[in-house]
């Protein structure tokens, strides 16, 4: 687990994507229930040393959310020390009780004894010194959208949360954690460029099966120098190397997918039993990424060409669709469509033109009878 990762915070507290199950979404209620008693899951949480190596806070409290006031009074607007993190996740400092199992928007209360065991584990291994006669080579995946923090904020007038992303990771682990060992050689694998140019989906869970990393392993076995491997560098690439992307996201209760102009698909496959506990996902659009939480879905796309979206209702309640630019790790809102009435029969389609995403119009079929009941025009994004 290296120094841990914020992705584990979102997974254990809220049942978010754990970044391991390849091509599937697992029931978030089940994920959260299981991880509460799994010591290895606690080991994936940010360790005490993580907070000295990574500047970004792991938890933030939106100042415009009244329910965060008591937390802000106690911890401030961010949690960026281990002591604060420990007190928040265990429901101390500001006392929290265990949430109703189905209320995934409410953070879980973690077991203090398992947090202590995880801290002891990291205190032993985070500073491990390899023997001098062993060649230590570490490779960090870089350039793939990765959870960097959990933000508590309002949605649809109620307390909720969202995840914030960075491109400085491998979809599951931020790079400072991945290069935390004292090593003879440190390398960065440019996943952004590799996945787009090779139409691949290399990320944390399958890095060792990618050709560049296998080439590194071969050189190590042969005791060769590691040079001239495409997409591998000894210095971290700059964020400016990644072109602006689009983020199109939905906030409950729908499933989201998108086709590019060649018919490639990214998102939750709509042609399956959407009531099942395990849903199939695809990431076939080159350079795309699909990340989900228990409350939302986010699709990252190269800002080029046109994209045809579809979402289907899987419950009842309001849905929000947001389109953003993502540049240098900053998400800039373009437009938002808030409080769209949704039922299990609702189907909506819309085309996003990369050059003019602000002109997107959503065609809403409220009852799934094939007739468009309402057309939603874009309005400026006003959410905080």
C-alpha positions in Angstrom: 0.0 0.0 0.0 3.0 2.3 0.1 1.9 5.4 2.1 -1.8 4.8 1.4 -4.2 6.8 -0.9 -7.2 9.0 -0.6 -9.1 6.6 -2.9 -9.3 4.3 0.1 -10.9 7.1 2.2 -13.7 7.5 -0.3 -14.1 3.7 -0.5 -14.2 2.9 3.2 -16.2 5.9 4.3 -18.7 5.9 1.4 -18.4 2.7 -0.7 -16.8 4.4 -3.7 -14.9 2.7 -6.5 -12.0 0.8 -4.8 -10.0 0.8 -8.0 -9.4 -2.9 -8.1 -12.4 -4.7 -9.7 -11.6 -4.6 -13.4 -14.5 -3.6 -15.6 -17.2 -3.8 -12.9 -19.1 -1.7 -10.4 -19.7 -3.5 -7.2 -22.7 -2.6 -4.9 -21.3 0.3 -2.8 -23.4 -0.7 0.2 -21.6 -4.1 0.1 -18.2 -2.5 -0.3 -18.6 -0.2 2.7 -20.0 -3.0 4.8 -17.1 -5.4 4.1 -14.3 -2.9 4.4 -15.3 -1.8 7.9 -13.8 -5.1 9.3 -11.0 -5.7 6.8 -7.5 -4.8 8.2 -6.0 -4.8 4.8 -8.5 -2.1 3.7 -7.4 0.1 6.6 -3.8 -0.4 5.5 -4.7 1.4 2.3 -5.7 4.6 4.1 -3.2 7.5 4.2 -0.6 6.8 6.8 1.0 9.3 9.2 3.9 9.8 6.7 1.5 10.4 3.9 0.6 13.8 5.4 4.3 14.9 5.4 4.8 13.9 1.8 1.6 15.1 0.1 0.5 18.7 0.3 -3.2 18.2 -0.8 -5.6 17.7 2.1 -7.5 14.4 2.1 -10.8 15.9 3.3 -12.2 19.3 2.8 -15.4 21.0 4.2 -17.3 23.3 1.8 -17.8 26.7 3.5 -21.2 27.0 1.9 -22.5 23.8 3.4 -24.2 24.5 6.8 -23.8 20.9 8.1 -20.0 21.3 7.9 -19.9 24.2 10.3 -19.3 22.1 13.4 -16.5 20.3 11.6 -15.0 23.5 10.4 -15.1 24.9 13.9 -13.1 22.0 15.1 -10.7 21.1 12.3 -10.8 24.1 10.0 -11.8 23.9 6.3 -9.4 21.0 5.5 -8.0 17.9 7.1 -4.3 17.7 6.3 -2.7 16.1 9.4 -2.9 12.5 10.6 -4.2 13.4 14.0 -7.1 15.3 12.5 -7.7 12.5 10.0 -7.8 9.9 12.7 -10.3 11.8 14.8 -12.6 12.5 11.9 -12.8 8.9 10.5 -13.3 7.4 14.0 -16.0 9.9 14.8 -14.2 11.5 17.7 -13.4 15.2 18.2 -16.7 16.0 16.8 -18.8 13.0 17.8 -20.4 11.1 15.0 -22.5 7.9 15.2 -22.6 5.1 12.6 -24.8 6.0 9.7 -27.7 4.1 8.4 -26.2 1.4 6.0 -28.1 2.7 3.0 -27.2 6.3 3.6 -23.9 6.3 1.7 -23.6 10.0 1.6 -23.0 10.0 5.4 -19.4 9.1 6.3 -18.9 5.8 8.0 -17.3 5.6 11.5 -14.2 3.5 11.4 -12.9 1.1 14.1 -10.3 2.7 16.3 -8.4 -0.6 16.9 -8.0 -1.2 13.2 -6.8 2.3 12.6 -4.2 1.8 15.3 -3.1 -1.5 13.7 -2.8 0.2 10.3 -0.8 3.0 11.9 1.5 0.5 13.5 1.9 -1.3 10.2 2.9 1.9 8.4 5.2 3.0 11.1 7.1 -0.3 10.6 7.2 -0.4 6.8 6.9 3.2 5.5 10.5 3.9 6.5 11.9 0.4 5.7 15.5 0.5 4.4 16.4 -2.0 1.8 19.8 -3.8 2.1 22.5 -2.0 0.1 23.1 -5.0 -2.1 19.6 -5.0 -3.5 18.8 -2.9 -6.6 15.7 -0.9 -5.8 13.6 0.3 -8.8 10.3 2.0 -8.3 7.8 3.1 -11.0 4.9 5.5 -10.5 2.0 5.6 -12.8 1.2 9.2 -13.7 -1.4 11.1 -15.8 -4.6 9.2 -15.0 -7.4 10.8 -13.0 -7.0 9.8 -9.4 -9.0 10.7 -6.3 -7.0 13.2 -4.2 -9.6 14.2 -1.6 -13.2 14.0 -0.4 -15.2 17.3 -0.2 -18.3 17.5 2.0 -20.9 19.9 0.4 -24.5 20.3 -0.4 -26.3 18.6 -3.3 -30.0 19.1 -4.1 -30.3 21.0 -0.8 -29.1 18.1 1.4 -25.7 17.2 3.0 -23.6 15.2 0.6 -20.0 14.8 -0.7 -18.0 14.7 -3.9 -14.5 13.5 -4.8 -11.8 15.8 -6.1 -9.3 14.6 -8.7 -5.7 14.9 -9.7 -3.9 13.7 -12.8 -0.8 13.0 -10.7 -1.6 9.4 -10.1 -2.4 6.0 -11.6 -6.2 6.0 -11.1 -5.9 4.7 -7.5 -2.6 5.9 -5.9 -1.2 9.5 -6.1 2.4 9.5 -7.2 4.1 10.7 -4.0 2.9 7.5 -2.3 4.1 5.3 -5.2 7.7 6.7 -5.0 8.0 6.8 -1.2 10.8 4.2 -0.9 14.5 5.2 -0.9 15.4 3.8 -4.3 18.3 3.5 -6.6 16.1 4.4 -9.5 12.7 6.1 -9.8 10.7 6.2 -13.0 7.4 7.7 -14.1 5.0 5.9 -16.5 3.1 8.5 -18.6 -0.3 6.8 -18.6 -2.1 9.7 -20.2 0.1 9.5 -23.3 0.3 5.7 -23.4 -3.4 5.1 -23.1 -4.3 7.7 -25.7 -1.7 6.7 -28.3 -2.0 2.9 -27.8 -5.8 2.8 -27.1 -5.0 1.1 -23.8 -6.5 1.3 -20.3 -3.3 1.0 -18.2 -3.9 2.0 -14.6 -3.0 0.9 -11.1 -4.5 -2.5 -11.2 -2.8 -3.6 -14.4 0.5 -1.7 -14.6 2.6 -4.8 -14.5 0.9 -6.2 -17.6 1.7 -3.0 -19.7 4.6 -3.3 -22.2 6.7 -0.3 -20.8 6.7 -1.8 -17.3 7.4 -5.3 -18.5 10.4 -3.8 -20.4 11.7 -2.3 -17.2 11.3 -5.7 -15.4 13.2 -7.4 -18.2 16.1 -4.9 -17.9 16.2 -5.4 -14.1 16.3 -9.2 -14.5 19.1 -8.9 -17.1 20.9 -6.3 -14.8 20.8 -3.8 -17.7 20.4 -0.1 -17.5 16.9 1.2 -18.0 17.0 3.6 -21.0 15.1 4.3 -24.1 11.7 2.9 -23.0 8.8 4.8 -24.5 6.5 6.6 -22.0 9.0 6.1 -19.2 11.0 9.0 -17.8 13.2 9.7 -14.8 11.4 13.0 -14.0 7.8 13.6 -13.4 6.1 15.0 -16.5 4.5 18.5 -16.1 0.8 18.8 -15.8 0.9 21.2 -18.7 1.8 18.3 -20.9 -1.8 17.0 -20.6 -4.3 18.8 -22.8 -7.5 20.1 -21.3 -10.1 17.4 -20.9 -13.8 17.5 -20.4 -15.5 16.1 -17.3 -19.1 15.2 -17.7 -20.7 14.0 -14.5 -24.0 13.0 -13.1 -25.1 13.1 -9.5 -27.6 10.3 -8.6 -29.8 8.4 -9.4 -28.7 7.4 -12.9 -26.2 5.4 -14.9 -24.1 7.3 -17.5 -22.4 6.3 -20.7 -20.9 8.0 -23.8 -20.1 7.1 -27.4 -17.5 8.8 -29.5 -17.8 9.5 -33.2 -16.4 6.0 -34.0 -18.8 4.2 -31.8 -16.4 3.5 -29.0 -18.1 3.5 -25.6 -17.1 4.6 -22.1 -19.2 4.3 -19.0 -21.8 1.9 -17.6 -23.0 -0.4 -20.3 -26.8 0.5 -20.6 -27.6 -2.9 -22.2 -27.6 -5.0 -19.0 -29.8 -5.5 -15.9 -29.4 -2.2 -14.2 -30.9 -3.5 -11.0 -28.0 -6.0 -10.5 -25.5 -5.7 -7.7 -22.6 -5.8 -10.1 -22.6 -3.7 -13.3 -20.3 -3.9 -16.2 -18.3 -0.8 -17.3 -16.2 -0.1 -20.4 -13.5 2.5 -21.1 -13.1 2.0 -24.9 -12.8 5.7 -25.9 -9.0 6.4 -26.3 -7.8 8.7 -23.5 -11.0 8.4 -21.5 -11.6 7.4 -17.9 -14.7 6.5 -15.9 -14.7 7.1 -12.2 -17.7 6.6 -9.9 -18.7 7.2 -6.3 -21.7 6.0 -4.4 -23.5 9.2 -5.4 -22.0 10.2 -8.8 -20.3 9.2 -12.0 -17.6 11.1 -13.8 -16.4 10.6 -17.4 -13.1 12.2 -18.4 -12.7 12.7 -22.2 -10.2 14.3 -24.6 -11.5 17.7 -25.6 -11.8 16.8 -29.3 -14.7 15.8 -31.5 -18.3 15.2 -30.5 -19.7 12.8 -27.9 -23.1 11.3 -27.6 -24.3 10.7 -24.0 -27.0 8.6 -22.6 -28.2 8.2 -19.0 -30.9 5.9 -17.6 -32.7 6.2 -14.3 -32.1 3.6 -11.6 -34.1 5.3 -8.9 -36.3 8.2 -8.0 -35.1 11.7 -7.2 -33.4 14.7 -8.7 -30.4 14.4 -11.1 -27.7 17.0 -11.8 -25.6 16.9 -15.0 -22.4 19.0 -15.0 -19.9 19.7 -17.7 -16.5 21.0 -16.8 -13.0 21.7 -18.2 -10.2 20.0 -16.4 -6.8 21.7 -16.8 -3.8 21.5 -14.6 -5.8 19.6 -12.0 -8.4 22.4 -11.8 -12.0 21.6 -12.7 -13.7 24.7 -14.2 -17.5 24.5 -14.4 -19.0 25.3 -17.8 -22.7 24.4 -17.5 -25.0 22.5 -15.2 -28.5 21.1 -15.4 -29.8 20.8 -11.8 -32.7 18.9 -10.2 -33.8 17.0 -13.3 -36.8 14.8 -12.3 -35.8 11.1 -12.6 -37.5 7.7 -12.2 -36.4 4.2 -13.1 -38.1 4.8 -16.5 -36.2 8.0 -17.4 -33.9 8.1 -20.4 -32.0 11.2 -21.4 -29.6 11.8 -24.4 -27.4 14.7 -25.2 -24.5 15.5 -27.5 -21.5 17.4 -26.2 -19.4 19.2 -28.9 -15.9 19.7 -27.6 -15.6 23.1 -29.2 -18.8 24.5 -27.7 -19.9 22.3 -24.7 -21.9 25.3 -23.3 -24.4 24.8 -26.1 -25.3 21.2 -25.0 -29.1 20.4 -24.9 -30.5 17.5 -23.0 -33.4 15.5 -24.5 -35.5 14.0 -21.7 -37.8 11.1 -22.1 -39.3 11.1 -18.6 -41.2 7.8 -18.8 -39.2 5.8 -21.3 -41.9 5.6 -24.0 -39.6 6.9 -26.8 -41.1 10.4 -26.8 -39.1 13.4 -25.8 -41.1 15.1 -23.0 -38.8 18.0 -22.3 -35.7 19.7 -23.7 -33.2 21.2 -21.2 -31.1 24.2 -22.3 -27.7 24.9 -20.8 -27.5 27.5 -18.0 -24.3 28.8 -16.4 -22.9 26.6 -13.6 -23.7 28.2 -10.3 -22.8 25.5 -7.8 -20.0 25.8 -5.4 
